[in-house]
Amino acid sequence: MDVFEIRGEYIMLNQLLKVLGWVESGAQANLVIEEGNIYVNGQQELRKRNKIYKGMLVKFQEAEVEMI
């Protein structure tokens, strides 16, 4: 599992996917989320602009990252 340091209070889920390099664009990030391929703390997440805070786990396919 990788870690990602949040600068500030939180990061939006669709922005996080782009920063991590899991997708190439915002449109692709939104599509991946809409299709139900993202899990936050073990739960399927469908909200594109969900706020991701320190301590949360985000998973996409085989990749998983913990927010610090």
CHARMM internal coordinates of N, CA and C (Angstrom, degrees):
IC EDIT
DIST 1 N 1 CA 1.4482
DIST 1 CA 1 C 1.5241
ANGL 1 N 1 CA 1 C 109.15
DIST 1 C 2 N 1.3205
ANGL 1 CA 1 C 2 N 115.04
DIHE 1 N 1 CA 1 C 2 N 136.59
DIST 2 N 2 CA 1.4564
ANGL 1 C 2 N 2 CA 121.10
DIHE 1 CA 1 C 2 N 2 CA 177.86
DIST 2 CA 2 C 1.5219
ANGL 2 N 2 CA 2 C 109.51
DIHE 1 C 2 N 2 CA 2 C -92.23
DIST 2 C 3 N 1.3253
ANGL 2 CA 2 C 3 N 115.60
DIHE 2 N 2 CA 2 C 3 N 169.51
DIST 3 N 3 CA 1.4604
ANGL 2 C 3 N 3 CA 121.52
DIHE 2 CA 2 C 3 N 3 CA 174.67
DIST 3 CA 3 C 1.5245
ANGL 3 N 3 CA 3 C 108.90
DIHE 2 C 3 N 3 CA 3 C -125.72
DIST 3 C 4 N 1.3205
ANGL 3 CA 3 C 4 N 115.72
DIHE 3 N 3 CA 3 C 4 N 151.92
DIST 4 N 4 CA 1.4559
ANGL 3 C 4 N 4 CA 122.22
DIHE 3 CA 3 C 4 N 4 CA 178.45
DIST 4 CA 4 C 1.5184
ANGL 4 N 4 CA 4 C 107.75
DIHE 3 C 4 N 4 CA 4 C -135.84
DIST 4 C 5 N 1.3254
ANGL 4 CA 4 C 5 N 116.21
DIHE 4 N 4 CA 4 C 5 N 127.64
DIST 5 N 5 CA 1.4573
ANGL 4 C 5 N 5 CA 120.40
DIHE 4 CA 4 C 5 N 5 CA -179.31
DIST 5 CA 5 C 1.5209
ANGL 5 N 5 CA 5 C 109.99
DIHE 4 C 5 N 5 CA 5 C -89.53
DIST 5 C 6 N 1.3156
ANGL 5 CA 5 C 6 N 115.69
DIHE 5 N 5 CA 5 C 6 N 120.62
DIST 6 N 6 CA 1.4582
ANGL 5 C 6 N 6 CA 121.71
DIHE 5 CA 5 C 6 N 6 CA 177.55
DIST 6 CA 6 C 1.5260
ANGL 6 N 6 CA 6 C 108.02
DIHE 5 C 6 N 6 CA 6 C -82.67
DIST 6 C 7 N 1.3141
ANGL 6 CA 6 C 7 N 115.65
DIHE 6 N 6 CA 6 C 7 N 127.08
DIST 7 N 7 CA 1.4643
ANGL 6 C 7 N 7 CA 120.53
DIHE 6 CA 6 C 7 N 7 CA 175.35
DIST 7 CA 7 C 1.5203
ANGL 7 N 7 CA 7 C 106.81
DIHE 6 C 7 N 7 CA 7 C -99.98
DIST 7 C 8 N 1.2911
ANGL 7 CA 7 C 8 N 115.26
DIHE 7 N 7 CA 7 C 8 N 112.52
DIST 8 N 8 CA 1.4588
ANGL 7 C 8 N 8 CA 120.30
DIHE 7 CA 7 C 8 N 8 CA -173.22
DIST 8 CA 8 C 1.5104
ANGL 8 N 8 CA 8 C 109.45
DIHE 7 C 8 N 8 CA 8 C 107.82
DIST 8 C 9 N 1.3293
ANGL 8 CA 8 C 9 N 115.54
DIHE 8 N 8 CA 8 C 9 N -166.04
DIST 9 N 9 CA 1.4657
ANGL 8 C 9 N 9 CA 120.23
DIHE 8 CA 8 C 9 N 9 CA -175.48
DIST 9 CA 9 C 1.5212
ANGL 9 N 9 CA 9 C 112.77
DIHE 8 C 9 N 9 CA 9 C -77.97
DIST 9 C 10 N 1.3471
ANGL 9 CA 9 C 10 N 117.31
DIHE 9 N 9 CA 9 C 10 N -38.41
DIST 10 N 10 CA 1.4669
ANGL 9 C 10 N 10 CA 121.29
DIHE 9 CA 9 C 10 N 10 CA -176.21
DIST 10 CA 10 C 1.5204
ANGL 10 N 10 CA 10 C 109.56
DIHE 9 C 10 N 10 CA 10 C -158.97
DIST 10 C 11 N 1.3585
ANGL 10 CA 10 C 11 N 115.83
DIHE 10 N 10 CA 10 C 11 N 173.68
DIST 11 N 11 CA 1.4582
ANGL 10 C 11 N 11 CA 123.20
DIHE 10 CA 10 C 11 N 11 CA 171.96
DIST 11 CA 11 C 1.5209
ANGL 11 N 11 CA 11 C 107.38
DIHE 10 C 11 N 11 CA 11 C -136.19
DIST 11 C 12 N 1.3219
ANGL 11 CA 11 C 12 N 116.76
DIHE 11 N 11 CA 11 C 12 N 142.68
DIST 12 N 12 CA 1.4671
ANGL 11 C 12 N 12 CA 120.92
DIHE 11 CA 11 C 12 N 12 CA 177.84
DIST 12 CA 12 C 1.5261
ANGL 12 N 12 CA 12 C 109.25
DIHE 11 C 12 N 12 CA 12 C -70.71
DIST 12 C 13 N 1.3212
ANGL 12 CA 12 C 13 N 116.69
DIHE 12 N 12 CA 12 C 13 N 144.07
DIST 13 N 13 CA 1.4569
ANGL 12 C 13 N 13 CA 121.61
DIHE 12 CA 12 C 13 N 13 CA -176.11
DIST 13 CA 13 C 1.5314
ANGL 13 N 13 CA 13 C 111.91
DIHE 12 C 13 N 13 CA 13 C -57.37
DIST 13 C 14 N 1.3276
ANGL 13 CA 13 C 14 N 118.06
DIHE 13 N 13 CA 13 C 14 N -47.33
DIST 14 N 14 CA 1.4626
ANGL 13 C 14 N 14 CA 119.18
DIHE 13 CA 13 C 14 N 14 CA -177.90
DIST 14 CA 14 C 1.5277
ANGL 14 N 14 CA 14 C 111.70
DIHE 13 C 14 N 14 CA 14 C -64.82
DIST 14 C 15 N 1.3274
ANGL 14 CA 14 C 15 N 118.07
DIHE 14 N 14 CA 14 C 15 N -33.31
DIST 15 N 15 CA 1.4628
ANGL 14 C 15 N 15 CA 121.27
DIHE 14 CA 14 C 15 N 15 CA 175.99
DIST 15 CA 15 C 1.5294
ANGL 15 N 15 CA 15 C 110.88
DIHE 14 C 15 N 15 CA 15 C -68.63
DIST 15 C 16 N 1.3237
ANGL 15 CA 15 C 16 N 116.14
DIHE 15 N 15 CA 15 C 16 N -39.38
DIST 16 N 16 CA 1.4585
ANGL 15 C 16 N 16 CA 120.93
DIHE 15 CA 15 C 16 N 16 CA 179.62
DIST 16 CA 16 C 1.5241
ANGL 16 N 16 CA 16 C 111.39
DIHE 15 C 16 N 16 CA 16 C -59.92
DIST 16 C 17 N 1.3177
ANGL 16 CA 16 C 17 N 116.66
DIHE 16 N 16 CA 16 C 17 N -43.27
DIST 17 N 17 CA 1.4669
ANGL 16 C 17 N 17 CA 119.74
DIHE 16 CA 16 C 17 N 17 CA -179.27
DIST 17 CA 17 C 1.5240
ANGL 17 N 17 CA 17 C 111.30
DIHE 16 C 17 N 17 CA 17 C -60.58
DIST 17 C 18 N 1.3249
ANGL 17 CA 17 C 18 N 117.29
DIHE 17 N 17 CA 17 C 18 N -37.58
DIST 18 N 18 CA 1.4672
ANGL 17 C 18 N 18 CA 120.84
DIHE 17 CA 17 C 18 N 18 CA 177.86
DIST 18 CA 18 C 1.5194
ANGL 18 N 18 CA 18 C 111.05
DIHE 17 C 18 N 18 CA 18 C -70.36
DIST 18 C 19 N 1.3274
ANGL 18 CA 18 C 19 N 117.41
DIHE 18 N 18 CA 18 C 19 N -44.85
DIST 19 N 19 CA 1.4730
ANGL 18 C 19 N 19 CA 121.67
DIHE 18 CA 18 C 19 N 19 CA -178.77
DIST 19 CA 19 C 1.5307
ANGL 19 N 19 CA 19 C 110.84
DIHE 18 C 19 N 19 CA 19 C -61.32
DIST 19 C 20 N 1.3238
ANGL 19 CA 19 C 20 N 116.81
DIHE 19 N 19 CA 19 C 20 N -38.71
DIST 20 N 20 CA 1.4607
ANGL 19 C 20 N 20 CA 121.33
DIHE 19 CA 19 C 20 N 20 CA -179.84
DIST 20 CA 20 C 1.5283
ANGL 20 N 20 CA 20 C 112.59
DIHE 19 C 20 N 20 CA 20 C -73.82
DIST 20 C 21 N 1.3395
ANGL 20 CA 20 C 21 N 116.55
DIHE 20 N 20 CA 20 C 21 N -13.92
DIST 21 N 21 CA 1.4622
ANGL 20 C 21 N 21 CA 120.59
DIHE 20 CA 20 C 21 N 21 CA -178.04
DIST 21 CA 21 C 1.5192
ANGL 21 N 21 CA 21 C 112.94
DIHE 20 C 21 N 21 CA 21 C 79.84
DIST 21 C 22 N 1.3209
ANGL 21 CA 21 C 22 N 117.09
DIHE 21 N 21 CA 21 C 22 N 16.05
DIST 22 N 22 CA 1.4611
ANGL 21 C 22 N 22 CA 120.89
DIHE 21 CA 21 C 22 N 22 CA 179.35
DIST 22 CA 22 C 1.5180
ANGL 22 N 22 CA 22 C 110.96
DIHE 21 C 22 N 22 CA 22 C -75.33
DIST 22 C 23 N 1.3414
ANGL 22 CA 22 C 23 N 117.00
DIHE 22 N 22 CA 22 C 23 N -24.09
DIST 23 N 23 CA 1.4691
ANGL 22 C 23 N 23 CA 123.26
DIHE 22 CA 22 C 23 N 23 CA 175.52
DIST 23 CA 23 C 1.5240
ANGL 23 N 23 CA 23 C 107.60
DIHE 22 C 23 N 23 CA 23 C -136.46
DIST 23 C 24 N 1.3337
ANGL 23 CA 23 C 24 N 115.43
DIHE 23 N 23 CA 23 C 24 N 164.62
DIST 24 N 24 CA 1.4594
ANGL 23 C 24 N 24 CA 119.80
DIHE 23 CA 23 C 24 N 24 CA -177.09
DIST 24 CA 24 C 1.5193
ANGL 24 N 24 CA 24 C 113.98
DIHE 23 C 24 N 24 CA 24 C -96.11
DIST 24 C 25 N 1.3315
ANGL 24 CA 24 C 25 N 117.63
DIHE 24 N 24 CA 24 C 25 N -21.06
DIST 25 N 25 CA 1.4614
ANGL 24 C 25 N 25 CA 119.64
DIHE 24 CA 24 C 25 N 25 CA -176.46
DIST 25 CA 25 C 1.5257
ANGL 25 N 25 CA 25 C 110.66
DIHE 24 C 25 N 25 CA 25 C -146.12
DIST 25 C 26 N 1.3257
ANGL 25 CA 25 C 26 N 114.18
DIHE 25 N 25 CA 25 C 26 N 166.85
DIST 26 N 26 CA 1.4582
ANGL 25 C 26 N 26 CA 119.51
DIHE 25 CA 25 C 26 N 26 CA 176.15
DIST 26 CA 26 C 1.5144
ANGL 26 N 26 CA 26 C 112.06
DIHE 25 C 26 N 26 CA 26 C -64.00
DIST 26 C 27 N 1.3283
ANGL 26 CA 26 C 27 N 116.08
DIHE 26 N 26 CA 26 C 27 N -37.83
DIST 27 N 27 CA 1.4701
ANGL 26 C 27 N 27 CA 119.90
DIHE 26 CA 26 C 27 N 27 CA 178.59
DIST 27 CA 27 C 1.5239
ANGL 27 N 27 CA 27 C 110.55
DIHE 26 C 27 N 27 CA 27 C -63.60
DIST 27 C 28 N 1.3100
ANGL 27 CA 27 C 28 N 116.83
DIHE 27 N 27 CA 27 C 28 N -41.75
DIST 28 N 28 CA 1.4606
ANGL 27 C 28 N 28 CA 120.46
DIHE 27 CA 27 C 28 N 28 CA 178.59
DIST 28 CA 28 C 1.5288
ANGL 28 N 28 CA 28 C 110.27
DIHE 27 C 28 N 28 CA 28 C -66.60
DIST 28 C 29 N 1.3322
ANGL 28 CA 28 C 29 N 117.17
DIHE 28 N 28 CA 28 C 29 N -38.71
DIST 29 N 29 CA 1.4698
ANGL 28 C 29 N 29 CA 121.14
DIHE 28 CA 28 C 29 N 29 CA 177.69
DIST 29 CA 29 C 1.5253
ANGL 29 N 29 CA 29 C 109.78
DIHE 28 C 29 N 29 CA 29 C -60.28
DIST 29 C 30 N 1.3254
ANGL 29 CA 29 C 30 N 116.77
DIHE 29 N 29 CA 29 C 30 N -46.67
DIST 30 N 30 CA 1.4623
ANGL 29 C 30 N 30 CA 120.38
DIHE 29 CA 29 C 30 N 30 CA 179.72
DIST 30 CA 30 C 1.5159
ANGL 30 N 30 CA 30 C 111.88
DIHE 29 C 30 N 30 CA 30 C -62.64
DIST 30 C 31 N 1.3151
ANGL 30 CA 30 C 31 N 117.85
DIHE 30 N 30 CA 30 C 31 N -38.88
DIST 31 N 31 CA 1.4569
ANGL 30 C 31 N 31 CA 121.93
DIHE 30 CA 30 C 31 N 31 CA 179.33
DIST 31 CA 31 C 1.5323
ANGL 31 N 31 CA 31 C 111.18
DIHE 30 C 31 N 31 CA 31 C -65.16
DIST 31 C 32 N 1.3189
ANGL 31 CA 31 C 32 N 116.78
DIHE 31 N 31 CA 31 C 32 N -44.69
DIST 32 N 32 CA 1.4716
ANGL 31 C 32 N 32 CA 121.66
DIHE 31 CA 31 C 32 N 32 CA 179.53
DIST 32 CA 32 C 1.5308
ANGL 32 N 32 CA 32 C 109.99
DIHE 31 C 32 N 32 CA 32 C -60.53
DIST 32 C 33 N 1.3359
ANGL 32 CA 32 C 33 N 116.16
DIHE 32 N 32 CA 32 C 33 N -40.11
DIST 33 N 33 CA 1.4651
ANGL 32 C 33 N 33 CA 120.41
DIHE 32 CA 32 C 33 N 33 CA 179.33
DIST 33 CA 33 C 1.5301
ANGL 33 N 33 CA 33 C 109.84
DIHE 32 C 33 N 33 CA 33 C -68.81
DIST 33 C 34 N 1.3381
ANGL 33 CA 33 C 34 N 117.05
DIHE 33 N 33 CA 33 C 34 N -46.83
DIST 34 N 34 CA 1.4682
ANGL 33 C 34 N 34 CA 121.00
DIHE 33 CA 33 C 34 N 34 CA 179.95
DIST 34 CA 34 C 1.5250
ANGL 34 N 34 CA 34 C 112.51
DIHE 33 C 34 N 34 CA 34 C -58.19
DIST 34 C 35 N 1.3299
ANGL 34 CA 34 C 35 N 116.63
DIHE 34 N 34 CA 34 C 35 N -35.13
DIST 35 N 35 CA 1.4598
ANGL 34 C 35 N 35 CA 121.20
DIHE 34 CA 34 C 35 N 35 CA -179.14
DIST 35 CA 35 C 1.5233
ANGL 35 N 35 CA 35 C 112.71
DIHE 34 C 35 N 35 CA 35 C -76.36
DIST 35 C 36 N 1.3302
ANGL 35 CA 35 C 36 N 117.65
DIHE 35 N 35 CA 35 C 36 N -4.66
DIST 36 N 36 CA 1.4602
ANGL 35 C 36 N 36 CA 121.27
DIHE 35 CA 35 C 36 N 36 CA 176.26
DIST 36 CA 36 C 1.5174
ANGL 36 N 36 CA 36 C 114.15
DIHE 35 C 36 N 36 CA 36 C 81.03
DIST 36 C 37 N 1.3317
ANGL 36 CA 36 C 37 N 116.94
DIHE 36 N 36 CA 36 C 37 N 26.97
DIST 37 N 37 CA 1.4604
ANGL 36 C 37 N 37 CA 120.67
DIHE 36 CA 36 C 37 N 37 CA -177.31
DIST 37 CA 37 C 1.5243
ANGL 37 N 37 CA 37 C 114.57
DIHE 36 C 37 N 37 CA 37 C -93.42
DIST 37 C 38 N 1.3224
ANGL 37 CA 37 C 38 N 117.63
DIHE 37 N 37 CA 37 C 38 N 1.65
DIST 38 N 38 CA 1.4598
ANGL 37 C 38 N 38 CA 121.84
DIHE 37 CA 37 C 38 N 38 CA -177.88
DIST 38 CA 38 C 1.5215
ANGL 38 N 38 CA 38 C 109.28
DIHE 37 C 38 N 38 CA 38 C -112.56
DIST 38 C 39 N 1.3284
ANGL 38 CA 38 C 39 N 115.53
DIHE 38 N 38 CA 38 C 39 N 136.98
DIST 39 N 39 CA 1.4600
ANGL 38 C 39 N 39 CA 121.77
DIHE 38 CA 38 C 39 N 39 CA 177.94
DIST 39 CA 39 C 1.5231
ANGL 39 N 39 CA 39 C 108.73
DIHE 38 C 39 N 39 CA 39 C -123.81
DIST 39 C 40 N 1.3291
ANGL 39 CA 39 C 40 N 115.67
DIHE 39 N 39 CA 39 C 40 N 132.79
DIST 40 N 40 CA 1.4574
ANGL 39 C 40 N 40 CA 122.50
DIHE 39 CA 39 C 40 N 40 CA 177.31
DIST 40 CA 40 C 1.5190
ANGL 40 N 40 CA 40 C 107.05
DIHE 39 C 40 N 40 CA 40 C -118.47
DIST 40 C 41 N 1.3173
ANGL 40 CA 40 C 41 N 115.82
DIHE 40 N 40 CA 40 C 41 N 120.13
DIST 41 N 41 CA 1.4748
ANGL 40 C 41 N 41 CA 121.69
DIHE 40 CA 40 C 41 N 41 CA -177.18
DIST 41 CA 41 C 1.5265
ANGL 41 N 41 CA 41 C 111.71
DIHE 40 C 41 N 41 CA 41 C 52.95
DIST 41 C 42 N 1.3355
ANGL 41 CA 41 C 42 N 116.11
DIHE 41 N 41 CA 41 C 42 N 38.47
DIST 42 N 42 CA 1.4579
ANGL 41 C 42 N 42 CA 121.52
DIHE 41 CA 41 C 42 N 42 CA 175.80
DIST 42 CA 42 C 1.5206
ANGL 42 N 42 CA 42 C 115.33
DIHE 41 C 42 N 42 CA 42 C 83.89
DIST 42 C 43 N 1.3315
ANGL 42 CA 42 C 43 N 117.86
DIHE 42 N 42 CA 42 C 43 N -3.16
DIST 43 N 43 CA 1.4559
ANGL 42 C 43 N 43 CA 122.04
DIHE 42 CA 42 C 43 N 43 CA -178.77
DIST 43 CA 43 C 1.5251
ANGL 43 N 43 CA 43 C 110.09
DIHE 42 C 43 N 43 CA 43 C -110.22
DIST 43 C 44 N 1.3280
ANGL 43 CA 43 C 44 N 116.67
DIHE 43 N 43 CA 43 C 44 N 137.28
DIST 44 N 44 CA 1.4576
ANGL 43 C 44 N 44 CA 120.68
DIHE 43 CA 43 C 44 N 44 CA 177.40
DIST 44 CA 44 C 1.5298
ANGL 44 N 44 CA 44 C 109.11
DIHE 43 C 44 N 44 CA 44 C -60.38
DIST 44 C 45 N 1.3264
ANGL 44 CA 44 C 45 N 115.82
DIHE 44 N 44 CA 44 C 45 N 132.75
DIST 45 N 45 CA 1.4662
ANGL 44 C 45 N 45 CA 120.55
DIHE 44 CA 44 C 45 N 45 CA -177.55
DIST 45 CA 45 C 1.5182
ANGL 45 N 45 CA 45 C 110.23
DIHE 44 C 45 N 45 CA 45 C -117.35
DIST 45 C 46 N 1.3366
ANGL 45 CA 45 C 46 N 116.65
DIHE 45 N 45 CA 45 C 46 N 124.76
DIST 46 N 46 CA 1.4575
ANGL 45 C 46 N 46 CA 122.17
DIHE 45 CA 45 C 46 N 46 CA -178.51
DIST 46 CA 46 C 1.5283
ANGL 46 N 46 CA 46 C 112.74
DIHE 45 C 46 N 46 CA 46 C -112.90
DIST 46 C 47 N 1.3262
ANGL 46 CA 46 C 47 N 117.41
DIHE 46 N 46 CA 46 C 47 N -1.22
DIST 47 N 47 CA 1.4708
ANGL 46 C 47 N 47 CA 120.94
DIHE 46 CA 46 C 47 N 47 CA -179.77
DIST 47 CA 47 C 1.5251
ANGL 47 N 47 CA 47 C 109.41
DIHE 46 C 47 N 47 CA 47 C -89.95
DIST 47 C 48 N 1.3220
ANGL 47 CA 47 C 48 N 116.14
DIHE 47 N 47 CA 47 C 48 N 115.93
DIST 48 N 48 CA 1.4690
ANGL 47 C 48 N 48 CA 121.74
DIHE 47 CA 47 C 48 N 48 CA -176.51
DIST 48 CA 48 C 1.5203
ANGL 48 N 48 CA 48 C 112.85
DIHE 47 C 48 N 48 CA 48 C -63.51
DIST 48 C 49 N 1.3142
ANGL 48 CA 48 C 49 N 116.50
DIHE 48 N 48 CA 48 C 49 N -37.33
DIST 49 N 49 CA 1.4544
ANGL 48 C 49 N 49 CA 120.65
DIHE 48 CA 48 C 49 N 49 CA -175.33
DIST 49 CA 49 C 1.5256
ANGL 49 N 49 CA 49 C 111.87
DIHE 48 C 49 N 49 CA 49 C -103.37
DIST 49 C 50 N 1.3174
ANGL 49 CA 49 C 50 N 116.33
DIHE 49 N 49 CA 49 C 50 N 25.22
DIST 50 N 50 CA 1.4619
ANGL 49 C 50 N 50 CA 120.72
DIHE 49 CA 49 C 50 N 50 CA 177.64
DIST 50 CA 50 C 1.5205
ANGL 50 N 50 CA 50 C 108.70
DIHE 49 C 50 N 50 CA 50 C -58.39
DIST 50 C 51 N 1.3124
ANGL 50 CA 50 C 51 N 116.34
DIHE 50 N 50 CA 50 C 51 N 135.59
DIST 51 N 51 CA 1.4611
ANGL 50 C 51 N 51 CA 121.32
DIHE 50 CA 50 C 51 N 51 CA 179.53
DIST 51 CA 51 C 1.5243
ANGL 51 N 51 CA 51 C 109.17
DIHE 50 C 51 N 51 CA 51 C -81.88
DIST 51 C 52 N 1.3235
ANGL 51 CA 51 C 52 N 115.31
DIHE 51 N 51 CA 51 C 52 N 124.25
DIST 52 N 52 CA 1.4565
ANGL 51 C 52 N 52 CA 121.81
DIHE 51 CA 51 C 52 N 52 CA 179.74
DIST 52 CA 52 C 1.5273
ANGL 52 N 52 CA 52 C 108.13
DIHE 51 C 52 N 52 CA 52 C -103.80
DIST 52 C 53 N 1.3335
ANGL 52 CA 52 C 53 N 115.94
DIHE 52 N 52 CA 52 C 53 N 124.14
DIST 53 N 53 CA 1.4594
ANGL 52 C 53 N 53 CA 122.49
DIHE 52 CA 52 C 53 N 53 CA -175.98
DIST 53 CA 53 C 1.5262
ANGL 53 N 53 CA 53 C 110.76
DIHE 52 C 53 N 53 CA 53 C -111.22
DIST 53 C 54 N 1.3290
ANGL 53 CA 53 C 54 N 115.19
DIHE 53 N 53 CA 53 C 54 N 167.02
DIST 54 N 54 CA 1.4665
ANGL 53 C 54 N 54 CA 121.38
DIHE 53 CA 53 C 54 N 54 CA 176.00
DIST 54 CA 54 C 1.5210
ANGL 54 N 54 CA 54 C 109.41
DIHE 53 C 54 N 54 CA 54 C -56.44
DIST 54 C 55 N 1.3262
ANGL 54 CA 54 C 55 N 116.11
DIHE 54 N 54 CA 54 C 55 N 140.55
DIST 55 N 55 CA 1.4522
ANGL 54 C 55 N 55 CA 121.95
DIHE 54 CA 54 C 55 N 55 CA 179.33
DIST 55 CA 55 C 1.5236
ANGL 55 N 55 CA 55 C 113.75
DIHE 54 C 55 N 55 CA 55 C 94.10
DIST 55 C 56 N 1.3247
ANGL 55 CA 55 C 56 N 117.77
DIHE 55 N 55 CA 55 C 56 N -12.03
DIST 56 N 56 CA 1.4646
ANGL 55 C 56 N 56 CA 120.59
DIHE 55 CA 55 C 56 N 56 CA 179.92
DIST 56 CA 56 C 1.5247
ANGL 56 N 56 CA 56 C 110.77
DIHE 55 C 56 N 56 CA 56 C -83.38
DIST 56 C 57 N 1.3353
ANGL 56 CA 56 C 57 N 115.73
DIHE 56 N 56 CA 56 C 57 N 153.23
DIST 57 N 57 CA 1.4580
ANGL 56 C 57 N 57 CA 122.97
DIHE 56 CA 56 C 57 N 57 CA 175.95
DIST 57 CA 57 C 1.5209
ANGL 57 N 57 CA 57 C 108.78
DIHE 56 C 57 N 57 CA 57 C -112.17
DIST 57 C 58 N 1.3270
ANGL 57 CA 57 C 58 N 116.97
DIHE 57 N 57 CA 57 C 58 N 131.86
DIST 58 N 58 CA 1.4574
ANGL 57 C 58 N 58 CA 122.03
DIHE 57 CA 57 C 58 N 58 CA 179.24
DIST 58 CA 58 C 1.5206
ANGL 58 N 58 CA 58 C 107.92
DIHE 57 C 58 N 58 CA 58 C -121.62
DIST 58 C 59 N 1.3381
ANGL 58 CA 58 C 59 N 116.01
DIHE 58 N 58 CA 58 C 59 N 132.62
DIST 59 N 59 CA 1.4630
ANGL 58 C 59 N 59 CA 121.10
DIHE 58 CA 58 C 59 N 59 CA -177.53
DIST 59 CA 59 C 1.5217
ANGL 59 N 59 CA 59 C 110.37
DIHE 58 C 59 N 59 CA 59 C -128.59
DIST 59 C 60 N 1.3443
ANGL 59 CA 59 C 60 N 115.23
DIHE 59 N 59 CA 59 C 60 N 137.84
DIST 60 N 60 CA 1.4586
ANGL 59 C 60 N 60 CA 123.33
DIHE 59 CA 59 C 60 N 60 CA 175.08
DIST 60 CA 60 C 1.5140
ANGL 60 N 60 CA 60 C 107.21
DIHE 59 C 60 N 60 CA 60 C -141.16
DIST 60 C 61 N 1.3235
ANGL 60 CA 60 C 61 N 116.32
DIHE 60 N 60 CA 60 C 61 N 118.04
DIST 61 N 61 CA 1.4680
ANGL 60 C 61 N 61 CA 122.97
DIHE 60 CA 60 C 61 N 61 CA -175.98
DIST 61 CA 61 C 1.5426
ANGL 61 N 61 CA 61 C 108.30
DIHE 60 C 61 N 61 CA 61 C 53.78
DIST 61 C 62 N 1.3245
ANGL 61 CA 61 C 62 N 118.80
DIHE 61 N 61 CA 61 C 62 N -119.61
DIST 62 N 62 CA 1.4685
ANGL 61 C 62 N 62 CA 121.18
DIHE 61 CA 61 C 62 N 62 CA -178.10
DIST 62 CA 62 C 1.5365
ANGL 62 N 62 CA 62 C 112.54
DIHE 61 C 62 N 62 CA 62 C -93.98
DIST 62 C 63 N 1.3388
ANGL 62 CA 62 C 63 N 117.06
DIHE 62 N 62 CA 62 C 63 N -5.92
DIST 63 N 63 CA 1.4626
ANGL 62 C 63 N 63 CA 121.30
DIHE 62 CA 62 C 63 N 63 CA -177.47
DIST 63 CA 63 C 1.5227
ANGL 63 N 63 CA 63 C 110.26
DIHE 62 C 63 N 63 CA 63 C -90.36
DIST 63 C 64 N 1.3316
ANGL 63 CA 63 C 64 N 115.20
DIHE 63 N 63 CA 63 C 64 N 138.42
DIST 64 N 64 CA 1.4505
ANGL 63 C 64 N 64 CA 120.90
DIHE 63 CA 63 C 64 N 64 CA 177.90
DIST 64 CA 64 C 1.5299
ANGL 64 N 64 CA 64 C 108.14
DIHE 63 C 64 N 64 CA 64 C -139.89
DIST 64 C 65 N 1.3224
ANGL 64 CA 64 C 65 N 116.08
DIHE 64 N 64 CA 64 C 65 N 138.55
DIST 65 N 65 CA 1.4555
ANGL 64 C 65 N 65 CA 120.09
DIHE 64 CA 64 C 65 N 65 CA -178.30
DIST 65 CA 65 C 1.5326
ANGL 65 N 65 CA 65 C 109.51
DIHE 64 C 65 N 65 CA 65 C -137.33
DIST 65 C 66 N 1.3301
ANGL 65 CA 65 C 66 N 114.87
DIHE 65 N 65 CA 65 C 66 N 140.48
DIST 66 N 66 CA 1.4619
ANGL 65 C 66 N 66 CA 121.75
DIHE 65 CA 65 C 66 N 66 CA 177.15
DIST 66 CA 66 C 1.5192
ANGL 66 N 66 CA 66 C 108.69
DIHE 65 C 66 N 66 CA 66 C -103.94
DIST 66 C 67 N 1.3258
ANGL 66 CA 66 C 67 N 116.03
DIHE 66 N 66 CA 66 C 67 N 135.08
DIST 67 N 67 CA 1.4662
ANGL 66 C 67 N 67 CA 121.05
DIHE 66 CA 66 C 67 N 67 CA 179.03
DIST 67 CA 67 C 1.5232
ANGL 67 N 67 CA 67 C 109.54
DIHE 66 C 67 N 67 CA 67 C -84.02
DIST 67 C 68 N 1.3232
ANGL 67 CA 67 C 68 N 115.74
DIHE 67 N 67 CA 67 C 68 N 132.15
DIST 68 N 68 CA 1.4769
ANGL 67 C 68 N 68 CA 120.06
DIHE 67 CA 67 C 68 N 68 CA 176.00
DIST 68 CA 68 C 1.5037
ANGL 68 N 68 CA 68 C 109.60
DIHE 67 C 68 N 68 CA 68 C -126.96
END
COOR INIT
IC SEED 1 N 1 CA 1 C
IC BUILD
